[in-house]
Amino acid sequence: MSSNYYKIIFFLVALNLFGYELPNYNSNDSWIELQSGKKNIWVGYIEKRDINWVRTSSILPFEFEAVSKMIEKEENYSKIFNRVIISEKVLEDIIYMKIDMPFPFYDRDYLVEYSIFKEPNFASYAFRAIEDETYPALSSCVRLENAAGEWYLEKIDELSTRVSYTWNGDQGPSFPSYALTTAWKTQGSEMITDLEKSLEKLYKD
């Protein structure tokens, strides 16, 4: 079947399961670009009715299976991404995460459920926030109750993979709106850079 068929399937499944209209991957034309070309990392955002979606994307020089194996181990994110302080597996596909924020902001945390769909050339790791009384909001953190997004991987060839990470740009009520685009740009660049460095460390020659 064609690649477009799988993209449509991933999109419809994520929409059905999570109730959010995740933007598709066919074009960046409607996105407001924040970064392009720097370290081959693209970052942009798109304004929807209820959500500002942010996306970072890059082509990494690693085979598809190597990247997908790393992304699907969500409980290891604290070892992969520098700002992830805690990534704790609660149940199958349910992960608690705590994110380090620079002073003077409180750290962020959230509990999310992942839904994984994988084919030989594509993979989708969509997530959304859920509630669980065993993981109450901490006074030292801002709980991101609307956390949602997706890792989307696309095989380019045998030695390279396009990696896209989309997330709800809401940082909580205490975060100033004027600083959002700077935070999004920084986060997007860091996510791709940290992932690439972790892959290099694991698969270096």
C-alpha positions as CSV (number, residue, x, y, z in Angstrom):
1,M,0.0,0.0,0.0
2,S,1.1,3.6,-0.6
3,S,2.8,5.8,2.0
4,N,-0.1,8.2,2.0
5,Y,-2.4,5.4,3.0
6,Y,-0.4,4.7,6.2
7,K,-0.2,8.5,7.0
8,I,-4.0,8.8,6.8
9,I,-4.5,5.7,8.9
10,F,-2.1,7.0,11.6
11,F,-3.8,10.4,11.6
12,L,-7.4,8.9,11.9
13,V,-6.4,6.5,14.6
14,A,-4.8,9.3,16.7
15,L,-7.8,11.5,16.2
16,N,-10.2,8.8,17.2
17,L,-8.3,7.7,20.3
18,F,-7.3,11.0,21.7
19,G,-9.9,13.5,20.6
20,Y,-7.4,15.9,19.2
21,E,-7.0,16.8,15.6
22,L,-3.3,16.2,15.2
23,P,-1.9,18.2,12.2
24,N,-0.8,16.0,9.3
25,Y,2.7,15.7,7.9
26,N,2.1,16.4,4.2
27,S,3.2,20.1,4.3
28,N,4.5,22.8,6.6
29,D,3.0,25.6,4.5
30,S,0.4,26.5,7.1
31,W,2.9,26.6,9.9
32,I,4.6,29.7,11.4
33,E,8.3,28.9,11.2
34,L,10.5,29.5,14.2
35,Q,13.7,27.9,13.0
36,S,14.9,26.4,9.8
37,G,18.4,25.2,8.7
38,K,20.1,25.5,12.1
39,K,21.7,22.1,12.7
40,N,19.2,20.9,10.1
41,I,16.4,21.2,12.6
42,W,13.0,22.8,11.7
43,V,10.7,24.2,14.3
44,G,7.3,25.8,13.8
45,Y,3.8,26.1,15.2
46,I,0.3,26.2,14.0
47,E,-2.7,27.9,15.6
48,K,-5.8,25.7,15.9
49,R,-9.1,26.5,17.6
50,D,-8.2,25.1,21.0
51,I,-4.6,24.3,20.8
52,N,-1.3,25.8,19.5
53,W,0.5,22.8,18.1
54,V,4.3,23.0,17.9
55,R,6.4,20.7,15.8
56,T,10.1,20.0,15.4
57,S,11.5,17.9,12.6
58,S,14.8,16.7,11.2
59,I,16.4,13.9,9.2
60,L,18.7,11.8,11.3
61,P,21.5,9.6,9.9
62,F,20.2,6.4,11.6
63,E,18.2,3.5,10.4
64,F,14.5,3.5,11.0
65,E,14.5,0.6,13.4
66,A,17.2,2.1,15.6
67,V,15.3,5.3,16.0
68,S,12.0,3.6,16.7
69,K,13.4,1.3,19.3
70,M,14.7,4.3,21.2
71,I,11.5,6.3,21.0
72,E,9.2,3.4,22.0
73,K,11.1,3.0,25.4
74,E,9.3,6.0,27.0
75,E,10.5,4.9,30.5
76,N,14.0,5.7,29.3
77,Y,13.3,9.3,28.3
78,S,15.1,10.6,31.4
79,K,18.3,9.0,30.0
80,I,17.7,10.4,26.5
81,F,16.4,13.9,27.0
82,N,18.3,16.3,29.3
83,R,15.2,18.1,30.5
84,V,13.3,15.0,31.4
85,I,14.0,14.5,35.2
86,I,11.7,11.5,35.7
87,S,10.2,9.1,33.2
88,E,8.5,6.4,35.2
89,K,6.4,3.6,33.8
90,V,3.1,3.4,35.7
91,L,1.3,0.8,33.6
92,E,1.8,-0.5,30.0
93,D,1.9,2.5,27.8
94,I,1.2,4.9,30.7
95,I,4.2,7.1,31.7
96,Y,4.7,9.8,34.4
97,M,7.1,12.5,33.4
98,K,8.6,15.5,35.2
99,I,10.3,18.2,33.1
100,D,13.0,20.5,34.3
101,M,12.3,24.2,33.7
102,P,14.8,27.1,34.0
103,F,14.6,29.5,37.0
104,P,12.2,31.2,37.9
105,F,9.6,28.7,36.5
106,Y,8.3,25.7,38.3
107,D,9.0,22.3,36.8
108,R,6.3,20.7,34.7
109,D,4.9,17.2,35.1
110,Y,2.2,15.1,33.4
111,L,0.8,11.6,33.2
112,V,0.3,10.4,29.7
113,E,-1.0,7.4,27.8
114,Y,0.8,6.3,24.6
115,S,-0.7,4.6,21.6
116,I,1.7,3.1,19.2
117,F,1.2,2.2,15.6
118,K,4.1,0.8,13.6
119,E,4.6,-0.3,10.0
120,P,7.9,-1.2,8.2
121,N,8.4,2.4,7.0
122,F,6.3,4.5,9.4
123,A,5.7,4.7,13.2
124,S,3.4,6.8,15.3
125,Y,3.8,7.3,19.1
126,A,0.8,9.5,20.0
127,F,0.1,10.5,23.6
128,R,-2.4,12.4,25.7
129,A,-2.7,13.4,29.4
130,I,-4.8,11.2,31.7
131,E,-5.6,11.4,35.4
132,D,-4.7,9.0,38.1
133,E,-5.2,9.6,41.8
134,T,-1.9,7.8,42.6
135,Y,-0.1,10.6,40.8
136,P,-1.6,13.8,42.2
137,A,-0.3,17.2,41.2
138,L,2.8,18.3,43.1
139,S,3.1,21.7,44.8
140,S,6.6,22.0,43.3
141,C,5.3,21.4,39.7
142,V,2.8,22.8,37.3
143,R,0.7,19.9,36.1
144,L,0.2,20.0,32.3
145,E,-3.4,18.6,32.2
146,N,-3.7,19.0,28.5
147,A,-0.4,17.5,27.4
148,A,-0.7,15.8,24.1
149,G,1.3,15.1,21.0
150,E,3.1,12.5,18.8
151,W,6.4,11.2,17.7
152,Y,6.2,10.4,14.0
153,L,9.0,8.5,12.2
154,E,9.4,8.0,8.5
155,K,12.0,5.9,6.8
156,I,13.9,7.9,4.2
157,D,16.3,5.1,3.2
158,E,18.3,2.4,4.8
159,L,20.5,4.8,6.7
160,S,18.3,7.8,7.5
161,T,15.0,8.5,9.2
162,R,12.8,11.6,9.3
163,V,11.9,12.4,12.9
164,S,9.0,14.7,13.8
165,Y,7.8,15.6,17.3
166,T,4.5,17.4,17.7
167,W,3.2,18.7,21.1
168,N,0.6,20.9,22.7
169,G,2.5,24.2,23.2
170,D,0.5,25.1,26.4
171,Q,3.0,25.6,29.3
172,G,0.4,26.2,32.0
173,P,-1.2,29.3,33.4
174,S,1.9,30.6,35.1
175,F,4.0,30.8,31.9
176,P,4.1,34.2,30.2
177,S,2.6,34.2,26.7
178,Y,5.4,36.5,25.3
179,A,8.0,33.8,26.1
180,L,6.1,30.9,24.5
181,T,7.7,31.0,21.0
182,T,11.2,31.2,22.5
183,A,10.4,28.2,24.8
184,W,9.0,26.3,21.8
185,K,12.1,26.9,19.7
186,T,14.4,25.9,22.5
187,Q,12.4,22.8,23.3
188,G,12.1,21.7,19.7
189,S,15.8,22.1,19.0
190,E,16.8,20.3,22.3
191,M,14.5,17.3,21.7
192,I,16.1,16.5,18.3
193,T,19.6,17.3,19.5
194,D,19.3,15.1,22.6
195,L,17.8,12.2,20.6
196,E,20.6,12.4,18.0
197,K,23.3,12.4,20.7
198,S,21.7,9.4,22.4
199,L,21.6,7.5,19.2
200,E,25.2,8.4,18.4
201,K,26.2,7.2,21.9
202,L,24.4,3.9,21.5
203,Y,25.2,3.2,17.8
204,K,28.6,4.8,17.4
205,D,31.1,2.9,15.4
